[in-house]
Amino acid sequence: MAKSAMSIFLRSSGAKLWRFKYRIADKENVFALGEFHADKNRPGHISLEAARKARDEARELVRKGIHPSHAKAVKLRGQIELNNSTFKAVALEWMDRKKSRWNPTYAAQIRKVFDTDVFPHIGKLPISTVRPIQLLEIMQRVEGRGASAYAHLIRQWCSQIFRYAVATLRAEQDPATPLKGAIVRKKPKHSRALSRGELRAVLEKLRTYRGELGTIYGIRIMVLTFVRTIELRGAKWSEFDFEAAEWRIPGERMKMRHEHLVPLSRQAIRLLEGLKKESGDGIYLFPNRRRPDTYITATTINRALERMGFLGQGTIGFSGHGFRSTASTMLNEAGFRPDIIEKQLAHEERNGVRDSYNRATYLPERRAMMQKWADMIDQIMSPYLKMVG
C-alpha cells in the first residue's frame, strides 16, 4: 500500500487545515483532521498532538480498507441516533403523539411529573440501557414523600413509553413490567355525598360568605349543574345558549374528550344572567383576577370551601367534586334512572354508536331531571332564602 502522510493546508483566508492523504484501491484521498488556530483557546482548535492522534486513528482504518470519512459519518449518524434514543427524547416523542387525545391539564400534569421526578435521574440515558432498579428507585423516592398514587402512575406511564420504544426499535423490553405491584397504592378518598342537612349548611354558609363574587356564583352554578371543576372554571360565554337553555362544553375540557350538553334549569339561567351583569364583558365566566386573559385556578373553589369550614383538617372534608356525588345520590333516591344520571355526569359510554343514541334520546329526560334537581335545592333551602331569590 502506498504511503500516507499528514500535512497542513493554508487557505487564502489564512485558515490552516490539517489534512491526511492516503490511498485505497490505488486512488488518492484526502481526509480533513481539523483546523489549527493561533489562539489555542479558540473552540475547534486542533493542536499538532491532537492532529497526530487523529492521523494515527485514520491510518489504522485505512489499513483495514476503510475510508476515515465514511467511518466518521457512521459514528456521527450513530451519535444522532443515540441522542434521539435517550429516555427523555423518546418520552417527549410519546407525549407529543398522545397529547391530541389528552385533556391539556392532564398533559401538563404528566410533563411536570417527568420534569420533576423522572428526567433528572434517567432522562439522559439511552432508553435501551434503563434498568428496573433505576425505575424502582424513582418510584420509591416519590412514594417516600407520601405520593404513592404518583409513584404508581409513573410506573404506568414509563411502561407505555418503553412499549413505544420497543415498537419503534429503540428498546428490546419494558423494564417497568417487573415492577407491577412494587408500590402499594393507597385507596383514594372519594368525595362523599352530603346529606340534605349538610348540603343545606353549605348553601346557608354560601349566602353569607364574603369572598369573591365570581367564586360564589361559580359554586352556586356548580351545585345546579354538578359539572367537574375544570369544566366550570374554563367556561366561556360563547358556550351558552340562553334561549335554548343549554350549555355545550367542548370536548377539549371534558375528561373523555367528547362534547357535553348541560340542560339549564330556570334557576341556573337566572344565576347566569346575574353573573353576566357582573362580569359578562370578557371571554370567561370566571376570569382570573390577576390574569384576565385566563380563568380562575384549580384551587379557587376548594379554597372557598376551606374558608367556609367544610374542607381541611377537622371538617367534613367536602371538596367541590363532592357536588357531583351529592347530586348523583339524591337523584337516584328521587327515582331517576341511573343511566340518565350517569349521562348527565358525563360518565361516557365506550360504545360510540350507543353514546350517540343516548345523546339524542335522553335529552328530554335530562332536561326534566335538571329542573327537578334545581327545585329540590330550593326545597332544601326552605324556609331559608332560595339559592336564587
N, C-alpha and C positions, 0 to 999 in steps of 0.2 A: 504494500500500500504506500502511496506517495506520502511525503512528509506533510505534517500540518504545522501551522505557525500562527502566533498571535502578533498583532500589530496595532498601532494606534492611527486612526484616520482623522485628519484635520479638515473640517469643513470650512467653506468660505465665511461662514458666520462666526467662526472662531471655536465652535464646539469640537471637543476631542472625544472620539468614539473608539472604544476598544473593539477590535474585530478578531475573529478566529477563522482562518481559512483552512479548509480541509477538502479532501476528495473522497467521494463514494462512487463506485462503478465508473471510475475514470472521468468523473465530472467534478469540476471545481465548484465549491460552495462557500458562502460566507455567512457566519453566524454572529450577530451583534451581542456583545457581552455587557454593554452598558456605557455610560458616559463618565469621563474624568473631568472634575471641576477643580478650578484653582482653590475655591472655597470648600475645604474638606467637610464643613458642617452643612453644606447645601444638600437638601433632600435628593436622593437618587445618585449621589456621588459614588463612583466605583473606584476604589484605590487600586494600585498595582497588585497588591497582595490579593485583594478580592477578585481581580480580573484573572490572575493566575489560577486561583482555585476554581473559578467558573470554567476556565480553559481546560483544566485537567478533567473536570466532570464531563465537559463536552467531548474531549478526546476519547474518554472511555466509552461514550456512546457510539462514537464514530468507529471504534474498534469492533463494535458489535453490529455495525452496519446500520445504525440508527441516526437519522438526522437530528441534531440537537434542537432545531426549531420545531420539529414535529413533537419531540418529547416535551418541550416547553408548552406547546399548545394543549397536549393531552393533560399535562399537570394543571394548567390553568382551567381547563374545562372541568377537571375533577374537583378543583377548589370551588368553582362556581356551583357545581352540583352539591358539594358539601355545604356551602353556605345556604343553599335552598333546601337543605335537608336537616337543618337544625330543628330541635323540638319547637322552638319559638316560631320559625318560619312556617313549619307545617301546621302548627296550631292556628296561626293567624290566617293561613290559607283556608283552613277548615272553617273558621269563624266567618270569613268572608263569603264562603259558599252557603253557609247556613243562615246568614242574617236576614235574608228576604223572608224567611219563614218565622223569624222570631219577633216578638214584641221588642221595640227599641230599649225598653227598660231592662228586659231580660238579657239582651245582647250586651248592654253596658255593664250589667252585673257580672256576667261571665268574664268579660275583659278585665274588669277590676280585680276579680279573684286571681286570675292568672298573672296579672302585672304585680300583684302584691305577694302572692304565696307560691307561685309555681315558676315563672320565668327567672327570678333571681337565682334559683337553685339548679334548674336543668335546661333553661332556655337556650344556652349556647352550645349544648351538647348535640352531636349528631343524633337524630331520633332513634337510629338503629342501635345506639350504644346505651340507651337509658335502661336501667335495670329495676326490677321490682323493689329492691331495698331503698332505692332513691325516692321512688314514689311513696313508699310506706313512711319514710322519714318526713316527707312533706305533709302527709295526711295526719301523722301523729303530732306534728308541730301545730297544725290547725286545731286538732282535737284538744290539745293541751290548753288552748286559750278558751275552751268552752264552746267551740263552734263545730260540734260533731256533725251537724247537718251539712255544713260546707265541706268538711273532710269527706263525707260520703259522696257529695256531688262532684268533688274534684276527681275522685276515682272514676265516676261515671263519664265525666267529660273527657278525661285523659284516655279512657278506654275507647271512646269514639274517635279521638284523634289518632290513636295508634292503629285502629282498624282502617282509618282513611289512609294512613301512611302505608299500610300493607297493600291496600288496593291500588296505590299509586307507585308501588315497587320501591319504597324508600325505607321499609322496615319488613322484618320477617315474622314478627309475632307481636302480641299485645301483652306487655308486662304488667298491665293493670288487672288482667284476668285472675291471677292467683290471689289478689288482694281482696277479692269479694268476701265480705264478712269480717274483714280486719278491723273495721270501725263499727262499733255498735251505735246505731243512730238512735238518739233519744226520741221517744214518742212525742210528736208535735202536739202542742196545746191548741186545739181548735177553738175558735171563738164560740163560746156557748151562747145559746139563745136566752134572751131576757124574759123574765116573767112579765105579765101585764103590769104588776106593781113596779118592777124595776124599770120598765120602759116608760111608765108614767113619771117616775122620778127623774129619768134622763131628760125627758121633754119639759118637765117643770123647771129643772135647773137651766135648761137652754133658754127659757123665756127671760131669765134674769141675768144670764151670762153677759159680761161686759167686754167680751173680746171683739175681734174684727167682725164687722157686719157681714162681709163676704163669707167668712167661716161659718157664721151662724146660719146664713142662707144655705151654705153647702151641706151642713149636717141635716137641715130640715129636708132638703131635696133628696139627700141620701136615704133618709127614713122612708120617704114616699116612693122612691124608685128602686131601692136596695141594689144599686149597681156597685161594682168594685170601686175602690178608692181611685185607681188610675183612670178609670172610665169617667169618674166625676171630675177629677182635678183638671183634666185636659179638655173638658167640654168647651165647644165653640158655639157661638150664637147661630152660626150658619147650619148647625146640625138640627136645629129645632124648627118644626113646622107648627105654629100656634093654631092655625085653622084646622089642621088635621089632628092636632093634639098628639103629636108624635116626636120622639127624639131618636134619630138614627145615629148610632155610634159607629164610626168607621172601623173596619177590620184591624187597622194597624194598632188600635188602642185596646183591642179585645184579646183575651187570653188565647182563644182558639183561632184568632185571625179572621173571623167572619163578622160581617156587619151585623149589628144587633139593634132590634127595634124595641123601644120602650114606649108603650102607650101611656099617655099622661092624663092623670085624673084632673078633675076641676080644681082641686086644691093645689096640685103641682103647677098647673097653669097660672094660678094666682100668685104663687110664690115666684115663679119665673118672671112674671110681669113686674112684680115688685123689685126683684133683683135688677131687671133691665133698666128700671128708672134710676137705680143707684149707680150701676156700672156697666151700662149697655153700649157704651161708645167704642169699646175695644173689641178684640177678636175673641178673647176668652171670657167665660162667665166668672172665673176666679183668677184674675191676673195676679202675678207675683208683685207685691208692693214695691220691692226693690228693683225688680226687672220686669216691667210691664209687658215686654215682648214675649214672656213665657208665663206659665201658670204656677200656682202655689205648689210648695214642696210636698214630698211624700209624708212628712211628719205633721203637717198642719192640722189635719183632722184629729189625730191622736193626741197632739199637744193640747188641743182644746178640751178633749175628754179627760186628760190628766188634770188640767186646771179646774175642771168641774168636779173632780174627785171620783171619777169612775175607772181610771186606768192608773196602774202603778202599784207599788207595794202597799199592802193594807187595804186595797179597794176590791171591788168585784171583778176587776181585771177585764173590763169591757173596752174593746177597740172598735174602730169604725167598721171593720169587716163583720162585726157581730150583728149589724143591722140585717145582713143577708140571712144568717141562720135564724134570727128572730122572726123575720117575715116568713121564711120557709116553714118554721114550726107552727106559727099561728094560722097561716093559710091552710096548712094540712089539717089542723084541728078544726078549721071552719068548713072543711069538707071539699075543698077544691082538689081537682085531680092532680096527682103528683107529677104527671108528665107536663101539665100546663105550668106548674110551679117551676119545675126544672128548666123548662124552656125559657121562662122569664128570668131565671137566674143565669142564663147563658151557659148552662151545662150542656154543651153542644152534642148532637148526635154524630157519631163517627161515619154513619152511612149518609153520603151526600144526597142521595135521592130522597131518603126518608126525611132528612133535615129540610129540604126544600118543600116537601109536602106539609110538614109540621108548620113551617113558616107561614104558609098560605092558610091553613085550616084552623090554626089555634088563635089567630089574631082576635076574633070577636070575643072568645072566652078570656083571653088575656086582658083585653080592654075592660071587660066586666070585673075581672079579678082585681085589677089595679085600682079601679074606682072603689070597689068594696074595701080594699086594704086602706085607702085614704079615709074612708068613712069609719073604719074600725079604729084608726088612730084618733079621729075626732072623738069617738065614744070613750076611748081610754082616757083622754084628757078631760072629759066631762066629770064633774061640774066645773072644772077649771076652764080657762080660756082655750079655745081651739088653737091648733098649731097655726092655722091661717085664719085670723079673725079680723 
